């Protein structure tokens, strides 16, 4: 099954015009598809992490199309719009990672009926003796905070263990992650495909542990 057929089989279609993105450096939505009647199966509630995993595949796939098209266009033209398209795609990954984690925090707070979803989830992970996952979840929390708020307590905590992390942190004496990379945007965390999937996979695993401890949890 082709990539396009596989997306269609899951009810997913690329909704961005790659040609327009490369030409303008902006994400331009295509015209809306016609509405169709949904079945009762399609309207049933799905867990947030399941939807987030599906959306991660969709987003990264669409952004890879943009990157490929813009990179090819740069082979014959040095137009600023092609560079901006690459940078926009890179920034979208950072925005997406922050959004996925932030909404998960909100889901935790609502579903666990607590004031601080992150702290409650940490307590559950600690009591279930999932120390490795607890550490990953906390590192991810710090990374998202650094992306949202810049330098501060979370950023400093990551810098102190930078060589132990599965993602890159821009240290105080660094100006770039990859000097000369025209697609790079200014962030304290290098948000590549690996980081986006790390984010999605981590919240999925956290949700699974919580569901075991709290069977009524839908996260």
Buried (B, 14 or more C-beta within 10 A) or exposed (E): EEEEEEBEEEEBEBEBBBEBBBBBBEBEEEEEEEEEEEEEEEEEEEBBBEEBBBBBBBBBBBBEBBBEBBBEBBEEEEBEBBBBBBBBBBBBBBEBBBBBBEBBBEBBBEBBEBEEBBEBBBBBBEEBEBEEBBEBBBBBBBBBBBBBEEEEEBBEBBBEEEEEBEBBBBEEEEEEBEEEEBBBBEBBBBBBBEBBBBBBBBBBBBBBBBBEEBEEBBB
